[in-house]
Amino acid sequence: MTDLSITYCRPCGYEKRAREAAALLRERLGLDPELLPGKGGVFEIKLDGKVIAKRVKGHFSDAAEIVTAVAAARA
């Protein structure tokens, strides 16, 4: 069993990005990530407790990049 989560800042409006990434993860990898609302500008993808992608100043991973990072982390 894979523990996959996407924590997103609800006040910042990142829920749409989180839902898009979750949909693509389901479609391409058959994974159903848990969506966790947060605050403080967070957008972070964790696989089995390890951060594999996150928003950093100057870069915001799109859904395809997130799928690639999750696939690579599972390999």
N, C-alpha and C positions, 0 to 999 in steps of 0.2 A: 504494500500500500504506500502510495506517495502522498506526502503532506505538502500541499501547494497552496499558498495564500498570496493575495494581492491586497496590500494595505494602501489606502488612498485617502487623501485629504478631502473630506466632504465640503468644508467651507470654500475651498479653492476651486471646486467644480471638477475634480478629477474622476468622479464616479463614471462618467461616460467612457473615459479612456480605460478604466479598470474593466468595465463590462465588455468593451470591444476586445481587449486582450483575453479576457476569460472565454469569450465566444470563439476566438481563433485557436486558443489552446484546446478547447473541446473538439473543434473541427479537425485540427491537424494532428493532435497528439492523444486525443481521447481522454484528456484530463479535465477535471472539474474543480478549478481553484475556489477556495473560500474567499469571498470578498469581505474585507474588514474596513469599515469606515474609521478614519482617524482625523488628525488635524495637524497644524504646524507645517503644511506644505509637503507632507510625506507622500511618496509613491514608491512602493517597495515590493518586490516579488521575492518570496522565500520558498525554497524547496527543501523539505526536511530540516527546517530550522536555519538554513544557510541563505544569506542574501545573495541572489544571483543577478539581480538587476534593480536599479533604483534611479530616481530622478536626481540628477546632480546639476549644479549651476552650469548653464550653458548647454545642457543636453537632456532631452526627455525621450526615453526609448519608446518607439512606436510598437504596435501589436506584433508586427513581424519580427522585430528585434527581440522581443520578449520570448516569442515562440522559439527562436533560434537559441537563445540563452538557456531556456529550460531544456530543450533537446540536447544541447551540449552537456549540461550538468547531469543529465540522466545517463549519458553514454559511458 
